[in-house]
Amino acid sequence: MAQEIHDTVAELLARAGQRYTPVRRATVDALSGAARPVTIVDILDTADAKLAQSSVYRTLTVLEEAGVVHRLPGPVGFARYELAESLTEHHHHLVCVSCGTVEDLPASSRLEKTVAMAAAEVTADTGFKLHGHRLDLVGLCARCK
């Protein structure tokens, strides 16, 4: 599975006119091994290679622009990153407004049906052309409540 991700990332980067460098590969490895969206500090802590923080910032920008990475805004200056759903599975997020933790929430069929019905209603009313959806449930995690 990991090689499939790397092959797809290399293709996405090539389409964007970018190379798949060792730093980019190490960053993708760190993201693919994460159980949830992570901060840059998390990436630096878990990456097998010794990465410079400035390189990871630049790498994440390139990966985001190429459609490899999805950036989730967080509390002041603490964005979190994950591989784009085209490389993983469709899911949603639980976002804690107190500590900033972001947990993945699997997309259950019941939730997806409800969102699809609501989206169909909205698109019919507005003429909006839907390409997909993202859902973040915002509140307090078990630790903070």
VOKEMAR-722292 format. One record per residue (C-alpha): x, y, z; residue number from 1. Coordinates in steps of 0.25 Angstrom, whole numbers, plus 5000, padded with zeros to 4 digits. Layout:
<kolro><X>X</X><Y>Y</Y><Z>Z</Z><k>NUM</k></kolro>
...
END
This chain:
<kolro><X>5000</X><Y>5000</Y><Z>5000</Z><k>1</k></kolro>
<kolro><X>5011</X><Y>5010</Y><Z>5003</Z><k>2</k></kolro>
<kolro><X>5017</X><Y>5008</Y><Z>4990</Z><k>3</k></kolro>
<kolro><X>5004</X><Y>5012</Y><Z>4983</Z><k>4</k></kolro>
<kolro><X>5003</X><Y>5024</Y><Z>4991</Z><k>5</k></kolro>
<kolro><X>5017</X><Y>5028</Y><Z>4987</Z><k>6</k></kolro>
<kolro><X>5014</X><Y>5025</Y><Z>4972</Z><k>7</k></kolro>
<kolro><X>5002</X><Y>5034</Y><Z>4973</Z><k>8</k></kolro>
<kolro><X>5009</X><Y>5045</Y><Z>4980</Z><k>9</k></kolro>
<kolro><X>5020</X><Y>5045</Y><Z>4970</Z><k>10</k></kolro>
<kolro><X>5010</X><Y>5046</Y><Z>4959</Z><k>11</k></kolro>
<kolro><X>5003</X><Y>5057</Y><Z>4965</Z><k>12</k></kolro>
<kolro><X>5016</X><Y>5065</Y><Z>4967</Z><k>13</k></kolro>
<kolro><X>5020</X><Y>5062</Y><Z>4953</Z><k>14</k></kolro>
<kolro><X>5007</X><Y>5068</Y><Z>4948</Z><k>15</k></kolro>
<kolro><X>5010</X><Y>5080</Y><Z>4957</Z><k>16</k></kolro>
<kolro><X>5024</X><Y>5082</Y><Z>4951</Z><k>17</k></kolro>
<kolro><X>5030</X><Y>5077</Y><Z>4964</Z><k>18</k></kolro>
<kolro><X>5040</X><Y>5066</Y><Z>4967</Z><k>19</k></kolro>
<kolro><X>5038</X><Y>5056</Y><Z>4978</Z><k>20</k></kolro>
<kolro><X>5050</X><Y>5059</Y><Z>4987</Z><k>21</k></kolro>
<kolro><X>5055</X><Y>5051</Y><Z>4999</Z><k>22</k></kolro>
<kolro><X>5050</X><Y>5062</Y><Z>5008</Z><k>23</k></kolro>
<kolro><X>5036</X><Y>5061</Y><Z>5001</Z><k>24</k></kolro>
<kolro><X>5036</X><Y>5046</Y><Z>5002</Z><k>25</k></kolro>
<kolro><X>5040</X><Y>5046</Y><Z>5017</Z><k>26</k></kolro>
<kolro><X>5028</X><Y>5056</Y><Z>5020</Z><k>27</k></kolro>
<kolro><X>5018</X><Y>5047</Y><Z>5012</Z><k>28</k></kolro>
<kolro><X>5024</X><Y>5035</Y><Z>5020</Z><k>29</k></kolro>
<kolro><X>5021</X><Y>5043</Y><Z>5033</Z><k>30</k></kolro>
<kolro><X>5007</X><Y>5047</Y><Z>5029</Z><k>31</k></kolro>
<kolro><X>5003</X><Y>5033</Y><Z>5024</Z><k>32</k></kolro>
<kolro><X>5008</X><Y>5027</Y><Z>5037</Z><k>33</k></kolro>
<kolro><X>4999</X><Y>5037</Y><Z>5046</Z><k>34</k></kolro>
<kolro><X>4986</X><Y>5032</Y><Z>5052</Z><k>35</k></kolro>
<kolro><X>4981</X><Y>5047</Y><Z>5051</Z><k>36</k></kolro>
<kolro><X>4984</X><Y>5060</Y><Z>5045</Z><k>37</k></kolro>
<kolro><X>4997</X><Y>5065</Y><Z>5050</Z><k>38</k></kolro>
<kolro><X>5005</X><Y>5078</Y><Z>5053</Z><k>39</k></kolro>
<kolro><X>5018</X><Y>5081</Y><Z>5047</Z><k>40</k></kolro>
<kolro><X>5024</X><Y>5078</Y><Z>5060</Z><k>41</k></kolro>
<kolro><X>5018</X><Y>5064</Y><Z>5060</Z><k>42</k></kolro>
<kolro><X>5024</X><Y>5062</Y><Z>5046</Z><k>43</k></kolro>
<kolro><X>5038</X><Y>5066</Y><Z>5051</Z><k>44</k></kolro>
<kolro><X>5037</X><Y>5057</Y><Z>5063</Z><k>45</k></kolro>
<kolro><X>5032</X><Y>5045</Y><Z>5055</Z><k>46</k></kolro>
<kolro><X>5040</X><Y>5046</Y><Z>5042</Z><k>47</k></kolro>
<kolro><X>5050</X><Y>5035</Y><Z>5040</Z><k>48</k></kolro>
<kolro><X>5060</X><Y>5045</Y><Z>5034</Z><k>49</k></kolro>
<kolro><X>5065</X><Y>5058</Y><Z>5041</Z><k>50</k></kolro>
<kolro><X>5057</X><Y>5069</Y><Z>5034</Z><k>51</k></kolro>
<kolro><X>5059</X><Y>5084</Y><Z>5036</Z><k>52</k></kolro>
<kolro><X>5046</X><Y>5091</Y><Z>5040</Z><k>53</k></kolro>
<kolro><X>5047</X><Y>5101</Y><Z>5029</Z><k>54</k></kolro>
<kolro><X>5048</X><Y>5090</Y><Z>5019</Z><k>55</k></kolro>
<kolro><X>5036</X><Y>5083</Y><Z>5024</Z><k>56</k></kolro>
<kolro><X>5028</X><Y>5097</Y><Z>5023</Z><k>57</k></kolro>
<kolro><X>5032</X><Y>5098</Y><Z>5009</Z><k>58</k></kolro>
<kolro><X>5030</X><Y>5083</Y><Z>5006</Z><k>59</k></kolro>
<kolro><X>5016</X><Y>5084</Y><Z>5012</Z><k>60</k></kolro>
<kolro><X>5012</X><Y>5096</Y><Z>5003</Z><k>61</k></kolro>
<kolro><X>5017</X><Y>5089</Y><Z>4990</Z><k>62</k></kolro>
<kolro><X>5009</X><Y>5076</Y><Z>4994</Z><k>63</k></kolro>
<kolro><X>4997</X><Y>5084</Y><Z>4997</Z><k>64</k></kolro>
<kolro><X>4997</X><Y>5091</Y><Z>4984</Z><k>65</k></kolro>
<kolro><X>4999</X><Y>5078</Y><Z>4977</Z><k>66</k></kolro>
<kolro><X>4987</X><Y>5072</Y><Z>4984</Z><k>67</k></kolro>
<kolro><X>4995</X><Y>5062</Y><Z>4992</Z><k>68</k></kolro>
<kolro><X>4992</X><Y>5068</Y><Z>5006</Z><k>69</k></kolro>
<kolro><X>4980</X><Y>5075</Y><Z>5012</Z><k>70</k></kolro>
<kolro><X>4982</X><Y>5086</Y><Z>5022</Z><k>71</k></kolro>
<kolro><X>4973</X><Y>5087</Y><Z>5034</Z><k>72</k></kolro>
<kolro><X>4973</X><Y>5101</Y><Z>5040</Z><k>73</k></kolro>
<kolro><X>4975</X><Y>5100</Y><Z>5055</Z><k>74</k></kolro>
<kolro><X>4977</X><Y>5109</Y><Z>5067</Z><k>75</k></kolro>
<kolro><X>4986</X><Y>5121</Y><Z>5065</Z><k>76</k></kolro>
<kolro><X>4998</X><Y>5116</Y><Z>5057</Z><k>77</k></kolro>
<kolro><X>4995</X><Y>5101</Y><Z>5059</Z><k>78</k></kolro>
<kolro><X>4990</X><Y>5096</Y><Z>5046</Z><k>79</k></kolro>
<kolro><X>4989</X><Y>5081</Y><Z>5044</Z><k>80</k></kolro>
<kolro><X>4992</X><Y>5073</Y><Z>5032</Z><k>81</k></kolro>
<kolro><X>4988</X><Y>5060</Y><Z>5026</Z><k>82</k></kolro>
<kolro><X>4989</X><Y>5052</Y><Z>5013</Z><k>83</k></kolro>
<kolro><X>4978</X><Y>5056</Y><Z>5003</Z><k>84</k></kolro>
<kolro><X>4966</X><Y>5047</Y><Z>5003</Z><k>85</k></kolro>
<kolro><X>4970</X><Y>5043</Y><Z>4989</Z><k>86</k></kolro>
<kolro><X>4981</X><Y>5036</Y><Z>4995</Z><k>87</k></kolro>
<kolro><X>4974</X><Y>5030</Y><Z>5007</Z><k>88</k></kolro>
<kolro><X>4959</X><Y>5029</Y><Z>5011</Z><k>89</k></kolro>
<kolro><X>4947</X><Y>5038</Y><Z>5012</Z><k>90</k></kolro>
<kolro><X>4946</X><Y>5043</Y><Z>5026</Z><k>91</k></kolro>
<kolro><X>4942</X><Y>5055</Y><Z>5035</Z><k>92</k></kolro>
<kolro><X>4948</X><Y>5061</Y><Z>5047</Z><k>93</k></kolro>
<kolro><X>4945</X><Y>5064</Y><Z>5062</Z><k>94</k></kolro>
<kolro><X>4952</X><Y>5077</Y><Z>5065</Z><k>95</k></kolro>
<kolro><X>4954</X><Y>5081</Y><Z>5080</Z><k>96</k></kolro>
<kolro><X>4953</X><Y>5096</Y><Z>5082</Z><k>97</k></kolro>
<kolro><X>4961</X><Y>5096</Y><Z>5095</Z><k>98</k></kolro>
<kolro><X>4974</X><Y>5088</Y><Z>5092</Z><k>99</k></kolro>
<kolro><X>4973</X><Y>5088</Y><Z>5077</Z><k>100</k></kolro>
<kolro><X>4973</X><Y>5072</Y><Z>5075</Z><k>101</k></kolro>
<kolro><X>4967</X><Y>5067</Y><Z>5062</Z><k>102</k></kolro>
<kolro><X>4962</X><Y>5053</Y><Z>5062</Z><k>103</k></kolro>
<kolro><X>4958</X><Y>5045</Y><Z>5049</Z><k>104</k></kolro>
<kolro><X>4943</X><Y>5041</Y><Z>5049</Z><k>105</k></kolro>
<kolro><X>4940</X><Y>5030</Y><Z>5039</Z><k>106</k></kolro>
<kolro><X>4929</X><Y>5033</Y><Z>5029</Z><k>107</k></kolro>
<kolro><X>4918</X><Y>5024</Y><Z>5033</Z><k>108</k></kolro>
<kolro><X>4908</X><Y>5020</Y><Z>5023</Z><k>109</k></kolro>
<kolro><X>4897</X><Y>5027</Y><Z>5031</Z><k>110</k></kolro>
<kolro><X>4904</X><Y>5040</Y><Z>5033</Z><k>111</k></kolro>
<kolro><X>4908</X><Y>5040</Y><Z>5018</Z><k>112</k></kolro>
<kolro><X>4893</X><Y>5037</Y><Z>5014</Z><k>113</k></kolro>
<kolro><X>4889</X><Y>5049</Y><Z>5023</Z><k>114</k></kolro>
<kolro><X>4899</X><Y>5058</Y><Z>5017</Z><k>115</k></kolro>
<kolro><X>4896</X><Y>5054</Y><Z>5003</Z><k>116</k></kolro>
<kolro><X>4881</X><Y>5057</Y><Z>5005</Z><k>117</k></kolro>
<kolro><X>4884</X><Y>5071</Y><Z>5011</Z><k>118</k></kolro>
<kolro><X>4894</X><Y>5074</Y><Z>5000</Z><k>119</k></kolro>
<kolro><X>4884</X><Y>5070</Y><Z>4989</Z><k>120</k></kolro>
<kolro><X>4874</X><Y>5080</Y><Z>4995</Z><k>121</k></kolro>
<kolro><X>4884</X><Y>5091</Y><Z>4996</Z><k>122</k></kolro>
<kolro><X>4889</X><Y>5089</Y><Z>4981</Z><k>123</k></kolro>
<kolro><X>4874</X><Y>5088</Y><Z>4976</Z><k>124</k></kolro>
<kolro><X>4871</X><Y>5101</Y><Z>4983</Z><k>125</k></kolro>
<kolro><X>4884</X><Y>5109</Y><Z>4980</Z><k>126</k></kolro>
<kolro><X>4889</X><Y>5103</Y><Z>4966</Z><k>127</k></kolro>
<kolro><X>4902</X><Y>5100</Y><Z>4973</Z><k>128</k></kolro>
<kolro><X>4910</X><Y>5089</Y><Z>4966</Z><k>129</k></kolro>
<kolro><X>4915</X><Y>5080</Y><Z>4977</Z><k>130</k></kolro>
<kolro><X>4929</X><Y>5073</Y><Z>4976</Z><k>131</k></kolro>
<kolro><X>4929</X><Y>5067</Y><Z>4990</Z><k>132</k></kolro>
<kolro><X>4928</X><Y>5070</Y><Z>5004</Z><k>133</k></kolro>
<kolro><X>4936</X><Y>5071</Y><Z>5017</Z><k>134</k></kolro>
<kolro><X>4930</X><Y>5071</Y><Z>5031</Z><k>135</k></kolro>
<kolro><X>4937</X><Y>5076</Y><Z>5044</Z><k>136</k></kolro>
<kolro><X>4929</X><Y>5074</Y><Z>5057</Z><k>137</k></kolro>
<kolro><X>4935</X><Y>5085</Y><Z>5066</Z><k>138</k></kolro>
<kolro><X>4934</X><Y>5084</Y><Z>5081</Z><k>139</k></kolro>
<kolro><X>4942</X><Y>5079</Y><Z>5093</Z><k>140</k></kolro>
<kolro><X>4949</X><Y>5066</Y><Z>5093</Z><k>141</k></kolro>
<kolro><X>4948</X><Y>5056</Y><Z>5105</Z><k>142</k></kolro>
<kolro><X>4960</X><Y>5061</Y><Z>5111</Z><k>143</k></kolro>
<kolro><X>4956</X><Y>5075</Y><Z>5111</Z><k>144</k></kolro>
<kolro><X>4941</X><Y>5074</Y><Z>5114</Z><k>145</k></kolro>
END
